C-alpha cells in the first residue's frame, strides 16, 4: 500500500506540474486540435475510399497516404533537431490547415480519387513531422522526469479524447452531409491549433544541437541510433509490430462495421469512438506509470492484451463484444504509446532525439500503410473473422518472442547515479533542470587513467569534457599549475572556444573520470556564466 500511495502521489504531482507549466499546456492544446482534426479526416477518407473500392480501396488509400510520409519523414524531420522545435510545430500546423482546406474543396467538387489521394498523402507527410518535433520538445519544457512522464500521459490522453471526439464528430457529419464537410471542420480545428502554437516558448540556450553537426550527420543520425544500439532497436521493433497490427485494424474496423456487423458508415464512427473511449481510459491509467522505473513491463503486457482482445472479436462477432474489445484495444494502445516515447526519450541523446523519433514516425507511416493494405487483402482472402484472429494472434506471438530482449532495456533508460551526482556538482550545469541532467548522465563515458598517464595534452585538439570521480590530477599550462580532485572538472576551454588544449592534465594517482563528448557538452552548455571556467 505504501508503494501504491507513493506512486499515486508522484502521478498527481507530475500531472499538476505538467498542467501548471504554460508551455507544456499550450503544446497539449495545440495537439488536441491537430489530433482531433486528423482522426476525423481519417474516418472521412476511409468511408470515401470504401465507397469507391471496397475493403481493398481502403487499404490502398491508406498505403498511398502513408508512403510519402514514410519516405520523407525520417529525413525531413532533421529540422526538429536543427531548428527550434516550437517553430517546426507552427509551420506544420499552417501547412496542414491549407492542405485540408484544399482537400475539402476538391472532394466537394467531385475530383478524381487519385487527386484526393495525392492531397491526403501531402497532408500526411506534413503531419509526420509533428509528433517527432513535439515529443523532442517536451523534454525541453518538462522540469523533472515525473513531469515528463505526466506530460506524455497527458498528450496521449488528449490524443485519445481526439480519437473519441474526431470519429464521433465525423460519424454525425457523414450521417447528415458528406466527407467534404468533415475536411472543412478539420481545417478549422488545425488553424486554431496554429494560433495556440504561436505562444509556445522555451528557455533554450544557444544553438539547436544539430546545428553543430554536418548535414549528413543531421540527416542520418536518427537511423544510427537504432542501428548501433540494441536497446532502442528492441523497443522500436516491438512498437512497429503493434503498428503493423494497428494498420490492419484501421481497415478491419471499416469492414467489421459495414460487412460483419452491418452497422453502416455511422458504425465506423461508433467503433472508432470505442477505441477513443479505451484510449482515454488507458491514458488516465498511464498516469500511474509516473515514477515507475520498469516501463517495459506494462509495455509488454499491453502488447499481449491488445492482440488477445482483437482475437476475441473473431471468436464472438457481436456488436457489444466488438465495442468492448475495441475499448480494451484503446486502453492498451495508450499504454504502449506512453511507454514507448518515455523509454526512447530517456535513452536517446538530446541532440539526436528529434531525428530518432522521426525514424519512429516514418517507420510508423510505412508499417501502418503496409498493415492497412495487408488487412484489406487479408479480409478479402480469408474473411473478416479470420483476418481479425490472424491480426491479434500475430501481435501476441511477437510480444512473447520479444519479452527476453526487453530485460536490458529498463537499465539503459535509467541514469547512472554516480554520473548524475557528478553533473550536479558542476556549476556550469546549474541552470539545467533535473530531467536534462538525468538525460545528460546517460551520455557520460566512465574512463580510467594510471598514475603519471596524460589525460589531455596542451596543443592537441579537444573533443571531451572531464569530471573527476576519483583520484587527483595536475594541470600544467602557461601561468597555471594546480591540482584537482574529485568533483573538479577540466577540458571545457577547448570545447567552448574551439581551440587546441590550453594545458596538459596528468594523473597523479589512479584516476577515474566521467567524460562527455563535444557535441553533447555544447548542446547542454552554450553560454557559460562569468567566473566558471578554470583553464
C-alpha positions as CSV (number, residue, x, y, z in Angstrom):
1,X,0.0,0.0,0.0
2,X,2.9,2.4,0.8
3,X,4.3,1.9,-2.7
4,X,0.9,2.5,-4.3
5,X,0.4,5.7,-2.3
6,X,3.9,6.8,-3.2
7,X,3.3,6.2,-6.9
8,X,-0.1,7.9,-6.8
9,X,1.4,10.9,-5.1
10,X,4.1,11.1,-7.8
11,X,1.5,10.8,-10.5
12,X,-0.6,13.6,-9.1
13,X,2.4,15.8,-8.5
14,X,3.6,15.2,-12.1
15,X,0.2,15.9,-13.5
16,X,-0.2,19.0,-11.5
17,X,3.2,20.3,-12.5
18,X,2.5,19.4,-16.2
19,X,-0.8,21.3,-16.2
20,X,0.8,24.3,-14.4
21,X,3.6,24.5,-17.0
22,X,2.3,27.1,-19.5
23,X,4.5,25.9,-22.4
24,X,3.5,22.3,-21.9
25,X,-0.1,23.2,-21.6
26,X,0.0,25.1,-24.9
27,X,1.7,22.1,-26.6
28,X,-1.2,19.9,-25.3
29,X,-3.9,22.3,-26.5
30,X,-2.3,22.6,-30.0
31,X,-2.1,18.8,-30.1
32,X,-5.7,18.5,-29.2
33,X,-6.9,20.3,-32.3
34,X,-4.4,18.8,-34.6
35,X,-5.1,15.2,-33.5
36,X,-8.8,15.6,-33.5
37,X,-8.8,17.0,-37.0
38,X,-6.6,14.2,-38.3
39,X,-8.7,11.5,-36.7
40,X,-11.9,12.9,-38.1
41,X,-10.3,13.2,-41.5
42,X,-9.2,9.5,-41.3
43,X,-12.9,8.4,-40.9
44,X,-13.9,10.6,-43.9
45,X,-11.2,9.2,-46.0
46,X,-12.0,5.6,-45.0
47,X,-15.7,5.9,-45.9
48,X,-14.8,7.8,-49.1
49,X,-12.3,5.1,-50.2
50,X,-14.7,2.2,-49.3
51,X,-17.4,3.7,-51.4
52,X,-15.0,3.8,-54.3
53,X,-13.2,0.5,-54.0
54,X,-14.4,-1.6,-51.1
55,X,-12.0,-3.1,-48.4
56,X,-9.1,-3.1,-50.8
57,X,-9.8,0.5,-51.7
58,X,-9.5,1.5,-48.0
59,X,-6.2,-0.3,-47.8
60,X,-4.8,1.2,-51.0
61,X,-5.8,4.7,-49.8
62,X,-4.1,4.2,-46.5
63,X,-0.9,2.9,-48.3
64,X,-0.8,5.8,-50.8
65,X,-1.3,8.3,-47.9
66,X,1.5,6.6,-45.9
67,X,4.3,6.1,-48.4
68,X,5.4,9.7,-48.8
69,X,5.3,10.3,-45.1
70,X,7.3,7.1,-44.5
71,X,9.9,8.0,-47.1
72,X,10.4,11.7,-46.4
73,X,9.5,11.9,-42.7
74,X,12.8,10.5,-41.2
75,X,14.9,12.7,-43.4
76,X,12.8,15.9,-43.3
77,X,12.4,15.7,-39.5
78,X,16.1,16.6,-39.1
79,X,14.6,20.1,-38.8
80,X,13.3,19.1,-35.4
81,X,17.0,19.0,-34.2
82,X,18.3,21.8,-36.5
83,X,15.6,24.4,-35.9
84,X,13.6,25.5,-32.8
85,X,11.1,22.7,-32.4
86,X,8.2,25.0,-31.4
87,X,8.6,26.8,-34.8
88,X,8.5,23.4,-36.6
89,X,5.1,22.7,-34.9
90,X,3.7,26.0,-36.1
91,X,4.9,25.6,-39.7
92,X,3.4,22.1,-39.8
93,X,0.1,23.3,-38.5
94,X,-0.1,26.1,-41.0
95,X,0.7,23.8,-43.9
96,X,-1.9,21.3,-42.7
97,X,-4.6,24.0,-42.5
98,X,-4.0,24.9,-46.1
99,X,-3.9,21.3,-47.3
100,X,-7.1,20.3,-45.5
101,X,-8.9,23.3,-46.9
102,X,-7.9,22.4,-50.4
103,X,-8.9,18.8,-49.8
104,X,-12.4,19.9,-48.7
105,X,-12.8,21.9,-51.8
106,X,-11.5,19.1,-54.0
107,X,-13.9,16.5,-52.5
108,X,-16.8,18.9,-52.8
109,X,-16.0,19.4,-56.5
110,X,-16.1,15.7,-57.1
111,X,-12.4,15.4,-58.2
112,X,-11.0,12.0,-59.2
113,X,-9.9,9.6,-56.4
114,X,-6.3,9.9,-57.5
115,X,-6.3,13.7,-56.8
116,X,-7.9,13.2,-53.4
117,X,-5.3,10.5,-52.6
118,X,-2.4,12.8,-53.6
119,X,-3.7,15.6,-51.4
120,X,-4.2,13.2,-48.5
121,X,-0.6,12.0,-49.0
122,X,0.8,15.6,-48.9
123,X,-1.2,16.2,-45.7
124,X,0.1,13.0,-44.1
125,X,3.7,14.0,-45.0
126,X,3.3,17.3,-43.2
127,X,1.6,15.6,-40.3
128,X,4.5,13.1,-40.0
129,X,6.8,15.9,-38.8
130,X,4.6,17.0,-36.0
131,X,4.8,14.1,-33.4
132,X,8.7,13.9,-33.5
133,X,9.1,17.6,-33.1
134,X,6.5,17.7,-30.3
135,X,8.0,14.6,-28.4
136,X,11.5,16.0,-28.7
137,X,10.3,19.4,-27.5
138,X,8.7,18.1,-24.3
139,X,11.9,17.2,-22.5
140,X,13.0,20.8,-23.1
141,X,9.8,22.0,-21.4
142,X,9.4,19.5,-18.6
143,X,11.4,20.1,-15.4
144,X,11.5,16.6,-13.8
145,X,11.3,13.0,-15.0
146,X,7.9,12.7,-13.3
147,X,6.7,15.8,-15.1
148,X,7.9,14.4,-18.4
149,X,6.0,11.1,-17.9
150,X,2.9,13.1,-16.8
151,X,3.2,15.3,-19.9
152,X,3.5,12.3,-22.2
153,X,0.5,10.7,-20.5
154,X,-1.5,14.0,-20.8
155,X,-0.6,14.2,-24.5
156,X,-1.8,10.6,-25.0
157,X,-5.0,11.4,-23.1
158,X,-5.5,14.5,-25.4
159,X,-4.9,12.3,-28.5
160,X,-7.4,9.7,-27.3
161,X,-10.0,12.3,-26.5
162,X,-9.5,13.2,-30.1
163,X,-9.9,9.6,-31.1
164,X,-13.3,9.7,-29.4
165,X,-14.4,13.1,-30.5
166,X,-12.9,13.1,-34.0
167,X,-14.6,9.8,-35.2
168,X,-17.8,10.7,-33.4
169,X,-17.9,14.1,-35.0
170,X,-17.2,12.6,-38.4
171,X,-19.9,10.0,-37.9
172,X,-22.5,12.6,-37.2
173,X,-21.4,14.8,-40.1
174,X,-21.3,11.9,-42.5
175,X,-24.8,10.9,-41.5
176,X,-26.0,14.4,-42.3
177,X,-23.7,15.5,-45.1
178,X,-20.6,14.4,-46.8
179,X,-16.8,14.0,-46.4
180,X,-16.0,17.5,-47.6
181,X,-17.7,19.0,-44.6
182,X,-15.5,16.8,-42.3
183,X,-12.4,18.1,-44.1
184,X,-13.6,21.7,-43.7
185,X,-14.1,21.2,-39.9
186,X,-10.6,19.6,-39.7
187,X,-9.1,22.6,-41.4
188,X,-10.7,25.0,-38.9
189,X,-9.5,22.9,-35.9
190,X,-6.0,22.8,-37.3
191,X,-6.0,26.6,-37.8
192,X,-7.0,27.1,-34.2
193,X,-4.1,24.9,-33.1
194,X,-1.7,27.0,-35.2
195,X,-2.9,30.1,-33.2
196,X,-2.2,28.3,-29.9
197,X,1.3,27.2,-31.2
198,X,2.3,30.8,-31.8
199,X,2.5,31.2,-28.0
200,X,4.7,28.2,-27.2
201,X,8.1,29.4,-25.9
202,X,11.1,27.6,-24.5
203,X,14.1,28.8,-22.4
204,X,16.6,27.2,-24.8
205,X,20.1,28.4,-24.5
206,X,22.3,28.7,-27.6
207,X,22.1,26.9,-30.9
208,X,19.9,23.8,-31.6
209,X,22.1,20.6,-31.2
210,X,22.0,19.6,-34.8
211,X,23.4,23.0,-35.9
212,X,26.7,21.7,-34.6
213,X,26.8,18.8,-37.0
214,X,27.3,18.2,-40.7
215,X,24.2,18.0,-42.9
216,X,25.0,14.3,-43.4
217,X,25.0,13.5,-39.7
218,X,22.0,15.7,-39.3
219,X,20.1,13.5,-41.8
220,X,21.3,10.1,-40.8
221,X,21.8,10.4,-37.0
222,X,18.4,9.1,-36.2
223,X,18.9,5.9,-38.2
224,X,22.3,5.3,-36.4
225,X,20.6,5.4,-33.0
226,X,18.7,2.2,-33.8
227,X,21.4,0.5,-35.9
228,X,24.1,0.9,-33.3
229,X,22.1,0.3,-30.1
230,X,20.2,-2.8,-29.3
231,X,18.0,-1.4,-26.5
232,X,16.2,1.3,-28.5
233,X,16.1,-1.0,-31.5
234,X,14.2,-3.6,-29.4
235,X,11.6,-1.1,-28.4
236,X,11.3,0.1,-31.9
237,X,10.8,-3.3,-33.4
238,X,8.1,-4.3,-30.9
239,X,6.4,-1.0,-31.3
240,X,6.3,-1.4,-35.1
241,X,4.8,-4.9,-34.7
242,X,2.0,-3.1,-32.8
243,X,1.7,-0.5,-35.5
244,X,1.5,-3.2,-38.2
245,X,-1.5,-4.8,-36.5
246,X,-3.0,-1.3,-35.8
247,X,-2.8,-0.6,-39.6
248,X,-4.7,-3.8,-40.3
249,X,-7.2,-2.9,-37.6
250,X,-7.8,0.5,-39.3
251,X,-9.2,-1.3,-42.3
252,X,-10.9,-4.1,-40.3
253,X,-12.8,-1.6,-38.3
254,X,-14.5,-0.3,-41.5
255,X,-15.0,-3.9,-42.8
256,X,-16.4,-5.2,-39.5
257,X,-18.7,-2.2,-39.0
258,X,-20.2,-2.3,-42.6
259,X,-19.9,-6.0,-43.6
260,X,-19.8,-8.1,-40.4
261,X,-21.9,-6.1,-38.0
262,X,-24.0,-4.3,-40.7
263,X,-23.9,-1.0,-38.9
264,X,-23.2,1.1,-42.0
265,X,-21.0,4.2,-42.3
266,X,-22.1,5.6,-38.9
267,X,-20.9,2.3,-37.4
268,X,-17.4,3.1,-38.4
269,X,-17.6,6.2,-36.3
270,X,-19.1,4.1,-33.4
271,X,-16.3,1.6,-33.4
272,X,-13.7,4.4,-33.7
273,X,-15.3,6.1,-30.8
274,X,-15.0,2.8,-28.8
275,X,-11.2,2.9,-29.5
276,X,-11.3,6.5,-28.3
277,X,-13.1,5.7,-25.0
278,X,-10.5,2.9,-24.4
279,X,-7.7,5.3,-25.2
280,X,-9.0,7.9,-22.7
281,X,-9.2,5.2,-20.0
282,X,-5.7,4.0,-20.9
283,X,-4.3,7.5,-20.8
284,X,-5.7,8.0,-17.4
285,X,-4.2,4.7,-16.3
286,X,-0.9,5.7,-17.8
287,X,-0.6,8.4,-15.1
288,X,0.0,5.5,-12.7
289,X,3.3,5.0,-14.6
290,X,4.7,8.3,-13.2
291,X,7.7,7.3,-11.0
292,X,7.6,3.7,-12.3
293,X,11.1,2.7,-13.4
294,X,10.4,-0.6,-15.3
295,X,8.3,0.7,-18.1
296,X,8.9,-2.3,-20.4
297,X,6.7,-4.5,-18.1
298,X,3.4,-2.5,-18.8
299,X,4.6,-2.1,-22.4
300,X,4.8,-5.9,-22.9
301,X,1.6,-6.6,-21.1
302,X,-0.3,-4.0,-23.2
303,X,1.0,-5.6,-26.4
304,X,-0.2,-9.0,-25.3
305,X,-3.6,-7.9,-24.2
306,X,-4.1,-5.9,-27.4
307,X,-3.7,-9.0,-29.5
308,X,-5.9,-11.1,-27.3
309,X,-8.7,-8.6,-27.3
310,X,-8.8,-8.4,-31.1
311,X,-8.9,-12.2,-31.3
312,X,-12.0,-12.2,-29.0
313,X,-13.9,-10.3,-31.7
314,X,-13.1,-13.1,-34.2
315,X,-14.5,-15.6,-31.7
316,X,-17.7,-13.7,-31.0
317,X,-18.6,-11.3,-33.8
318,X,-21.3,-9.4,-32.0
319,X,-21.7,-5.6,-31.7
320,X,-21.4,-5.5,-27.8
321,X,-18.3,-7.8,-27.9
322,X,-16.7,-5.7,-30.7
323,X,-17.3,-2.5,-28.9
324,X,-15.9,-3.9,-25.6
325,X,-12.9,-5.4,-27.2
326,X,-12.0,-2.2,-29.0
327,X,-12.2,-0.3,-25.7
328,X,-9.6,-2.7,-24.4
329,X,-7.5,-2.2,-27.5
330,X,-7.7,1.5,-27.0
331,X,-6.5,1.1,-23.4
332,X,-3.6,-1.0,-24.5
333,X,-2.7,1.4,-27.3
334,X,-2.4,4.3,-24.9
335,X,-0.2,2.4,-22.6
336,X,2.1,1.3,-25.4
337,X,2.4,4.8,-26.8
338,X,3.3,6.3,-23.4
339,X,5.8,3.6,-22.5
340,X,7.5,3.8,-26.0
341,X,8.0,7.5,-26.1
342,X,9.2,7.7,-22.4
343,X,11.7,4.9,-22.8
344,X,13.1,6.5,-26.0
345,X,13.2,10.0,-24.5
346,X,15.3,8.7,-21.7
347,X,17.7,6.5,-23.7
348,X,18.4,8.7,-26.8
349,X,20.8,11.6,-26.7
350,X,19.0,15.0,-26.7
351,X,20.8,16.1,-29.9
352,X,19.6,13.0,-31.7
353,X,16.1,12.8,-30.2
354,X,14.2,14.6,-32.8
355,X,15.7,12.6,-35.6
356,X,15.4,9.3,-33.8
357,X,11.7,10.0,-33.2
358,X,11.5,11.0,-36.9
359,X,12.7,7.5,-37.8
360,X,9.9,6.1,-35.5
361,X,7.3,8.3,-37.2
362,X,8.5,7.5,-40.7
363,X,8.5,3.8,-39.9
364,X,5.1,4.2,-38.3
365,X,3.6,5.5,-41.6
366,X,5.3,2.8,-43.7
367,X,4.3,-0.1,-41.4
368,X,0.9,1.3,-40.8
369,X,0.3,1.6,-44.5
370,X,1.5,-1.9,-45.1
371,X,-0.7,-3.2,-42.3
372,X,-3.7,-1.3,-43.8
373,X,-3.1,-2.9,-47.2
374,X,-2.5,-6.3,-45.7
375,X,-5.6,-6.0,-43.5
376,X,-7.8,-5.3,-46.5
377,X,-6.3,-8.1,-48.7
378,X,-6.4,-10.5,-45.7
379,X,-10.1,-9.8,-45.2
380,X,-10.9,-10.4,-48.8
381,X,-8.8,-13.6,-49.0
382,X,-9.8,-15.2,-45.7
383,X,-12.9,-13.5,-44.5
384,X,-13.4,-10.9,-41.8
385,X,-13.3,-13.2,-38.7
386,X,-10.1,-15.0,-39.9
387,X,-8.4,-11.6,-40.5
388,X,-9.2,-10.5,-37.0
389,X,-7.9,-13.7,-35.5
390,X,-4.6,-13.6,-37.5
391,X,-4.0,-9.9,-36.7
392,X,-4.5,-10.4,-32.9
393,X,-2.5,-13.7,-32.9
394,X,0.5,-12.2,-34.7
395,X,0.9,-9.4,-32.0
396,X,0.6,-11.9,-29.2
397,X,3.3,-14.1,-30.8
398,X,5.7,-11.2,-31.4
399,X,5.3,-10.0,-27.8
400,X,6.1,-13.4,-26.4
401,X,9.2,-13.7,-28.6
402,X,10.4,-10.2,-27.7
403,X,10.0,-10.5,-24.0
404,X,13.5,-11.8,-23.2
405,X,15.1,-8.9,-25.2
406,X,13.3,-6.3,-23.1
407,X,15.2,-7.4,-19.9
408,X,18.1,-5.0,-20.5
409,X,16.1,-2.0,-21.8
410,X,15.0,-0.6,-18.4
411,X,18.6,-0.5,-17.1
412,X,19.6,1.5,-20.2
413,X,16.8,4.0,-19.6
414,X,17.9,4.9,-16.1
415,X,20.6,7.4,-15.5
416,X,23.7,6.2,-13.6
417,X,23.6,7.6,-10.1
418,X,27.3,8.4,-9.9
419,X,27.3,10.2,-13.2
420,X,24.2,12.3,-12.2
421,X,25.9,13.2,-8.9
422,X,29.0,14.3,-10.8
423,X,26.9,16.6,-13.1
424,X,25.1,18.1,-10.2
425,X,28.4,19.2,-8.7
426,X,29.4,21.3,-11.8
427,X,28.1,24.9,-11.5
428,X,28.2,25.2,-15.3
429,X,25.2,22.9,-15.5
430,X,23.4,24.6,-12.6
431,X,20.7,26.2,-14.8
432,X,19.7,22.8,-16.2
433,X,16.6,21.0,-14.9
434,X,17.0,17.7,-13.1
435,X,15.4,16.0,-16.2
436,X,18.0,17.4,-18.6
437,X,20.8,16.3,-16.2
438,X,19.4,12.9,-15.9
439,X,19.4,12.5,-19.7
440,X,22.8,14.0,-20.0
441,X,24.1,11.5,-17.4
442,X,23.3,8.7,-19.9
443,X,25.8,10.2,-22.3
444,X,28.7,10.2,-19.8
445,X,31.6,7.8,-20.5
446,X,33.5,6.4,-17.5
447,X,37.2,6.3,-18.1
448,X,40.3,5.3,-16.0
449,X,43.9,6.5,-16.1
450,X,47.0,5.2,-14.3
451,X,49.3,7.4,-12.2
452,X,51.5,9.5,-14.4
453,X,49.4,9.0,-17.5
454,X,48.5,12.1,-19.5
455,X,44.7,12.7,-19.9
456,X,44.9,15.8,-22.2
457,X,48.0,17.4,-23.7
458,X,48.5,21.0,-24.5
459,X,48.1,21.9,-28.2
460,X,46.0,18.8,-29.1
461,X,42.5,19.1,-30.4
462,X,39.9,18.7,-27.7
463,X,36.8,16.5,-28.0
464,X,35.9,15.6,-24.4
465,X,34.9,17.4,-21.2
466,X,36.0,15.6,-18.0
467,X,34.6,15.4,-14.4
468,X,36.9,13.8,-11.8
469,X,35.1,11.0,-9.9
470,X,38.2,9.5,-8.0
471,X,41.8,10.4,-7.7
472,X,44.0,13.6,-8.3
473,X,45.3,15.2,-11.4
474,X,47.8,18.0,-12.1
475,X,47.1,20.8,-14.6
476,X,50.1,22.5,-16.1
477,X,50.0,25.3,-18.6
478,X,51.2,28.8,-19.3
479,X,51.0,30.5,-15.9
480,X,49.0,27.6,-14.4
481,X,49.9,24.7,-12.2
482,X,47.2,23.4,-9.9
483,X,46.0,20.1,-8.6
484,X,42.3,18.9,-9.0
485,X,40.4,16.2,-7.2
486,X,37.0,14.5,-7.0
487,X,34.2,16.8,-8.1
488,X,36.5,19.1,-10.1
489,X,36.4,19.3,-13.9
490,X,38.6,20.3,-16.9
491,X,38.6,20.4,-20.7
492,X,35.9,23.0,-21.3
493,X,38.0,25.8,-22.7
494,X,39.0,23.9,-25.9
495,X,35.3,22.9,-26.5
496,X,33.8,26.3,-25.8
497,X,36.3,28.4,-27.7
498,X,37.0,25.8,-30.4
499,X,40.8,26.0,-29.8
500,X,43.5,23.4,-29.0
501,X,44.0,22.3,-25.4
502,X,45.4,25.2,-23.3
503,X,47.0,23.0,-20.7
504,X,48.3,19.4,-20.0
505,X,46.4,17.4,-17.5
506,X,48.3,14.4,-16.0
507,X,47.1,11.8,-13.4
508,X,48.9,12.0,-10.1
509,X,47.2,8.9,-8.8
510,X,44.9,6.2,-10.2
511,X,42.1,8.4,-11.6
512,X,38.5,7.7,-12.6
513,X,36.7,10.4,-14.7
514,X,33.4,10.9,-16.4
515,X,33.8,12.2,-20.0
516,X,31.2,14.0,-22.0
517,X,31.5,14.3,-25.8
518,X,32.0,17.7,-27.5
519,X,28.5,17.8,-29.2
520,X,26.7,16.7,-26.1
521,X,28.6,19.2,-23.9
522,X,28.0,22.1,-26.3
523,X,24.3,21.2,-26.7
524,X,23.9,21.4,-22.9
525,X,26.1,24.4,-22.3
526,X,26.5,27.1,-24.9
527,X,26.6,30.1,-22.6
528,X,29.0,30.0,-19.6
529,X,28.4,32.4,-16.7
530,X,31.4,34.6,-15.8
531,X,33.9,33.1,-13.5
532,X,33.0,29.4,-14.0
533,X,35.9,28.5,-16.4
534,X,39.2,27.5,-14.9
535,X,41.6,26.9,-17.8
